[in-house]
Amino acid sequence: MHLVYLACRSTVPSSTNRRVDAFEHDQMMDCLRRAFEPHGGKVSDVAWDDQTVDWSTFDAALIGTAWDYPDNLPAFLAALDMIGAKIPVFNSRALVQWNTDKGYLRDLGDKGVRLIPTIWLDKVIPRAFGEVFDAFGVDTIIAKRQVGAGADGQHKIIRGDAVPEMPHAMMIQPFMPSIVAEGEISFIFIGGEFCHALLKTAAAGDYRIQSCYGGKETPLTPSADDIAAASEVLGACDETPLYARVDMVRADDGGLVLMEIELVEPFLYPLQGPELGPRLYQAIKARL
């Protein structure tokens, strides 16, 4: 089996201006190669928008570090259509399109998944933000792009602060203190089965848990109740994804609420999950 790992031009090793978090790309490629090569397989990393590639030379595509898709969404989806006409692409085109806009959270909420309270704004009017604070009854909120990733274009705003310019459609949520007190818990599922979990914590003085902001990851053995909460999120999807990362935070009552379910291009933390590579190999093989 020859797998193509879909990246972006700033994460592939040949890039002359690699992203600071491109080491995550290298970790995933190492994980996949060590899993595939003992079975005679091969894994190649290619930018999703590389026009020179003959995609039919591969057996399947796995969406990987395609981290520039939020600013190139129509072209990205068109590329998946083109690649998918020649080889299977994971996750599926339908799941990817659904998951690229964070409005998918409303669908999950309608199915009973426990969410962080959210106000959806297609256009941000700064003078109206006082009403947002009042609606949540809090003094600190988080504003995120509805189509975005990696905390790009995200803002933490305290009541009374000047509201920054936000040209994109946004989602507004109350700041969850547990993201600092405990951290964010990520649950990795492969083929619908729980694989591993980790706790992501922010650097001192920050709340963002991504590595490019100084965040740290620690392997975690979650409780049965916490795994069940994450599994409930996965079960609310219209189809079982090949891979999923369910990101959750703890509410005041001790239960978990969904931050996001990542089905497009999540980093799957291979260093914290030694079974990840073999599980991915078997899951892809089973679907071909």
Salt bridges, closest charged atoms under 4 A:
ASP21 OD1 - ARG19 NE 2.85
ASP26 OD1 - ARG18 NH2 2.99
ASP30 OD2 - ARG34 NE 2.91
ASP45 OD2 - HIS25 NE2 2.79
ASP45 OD1 - ARG33 NH2 3.95
ASP49 OD1 - ARG9 NE 3.15
ASP71 OD1 - ARG145 NH2 3.10
ASP81 OD1 - ARG93 NE 2.82
ASP134 OD1 - ARG159 NH1 2.99
ASP139 OD1 - ARG159 NE 2.79
ASP152 OD2 - ARG145 NH1 3.38
GLU182 OE1 - ARG250 NE 3.00
GLU184 OE2 - LYS200 NZ 2.90
ASP206 OD2 - ARG208 NH2 3.06
ASP226 OD2 - ARG250 NH2 2.97
ASP238 OD1 - LYS111 NZ 2.78
ASP247 OD1 - LYS200 NZ 3.58
ASP247 OD2 - ARG245 NH2 2.85
ASP253 OD2 - ARG114 NH2 2.75
GLU260 OE1 - LYS102 NZ 3.92
GLU262 OE2 - ARG245 NH2 3.98
GLU275 OE1 - ARG279 NE 2.87
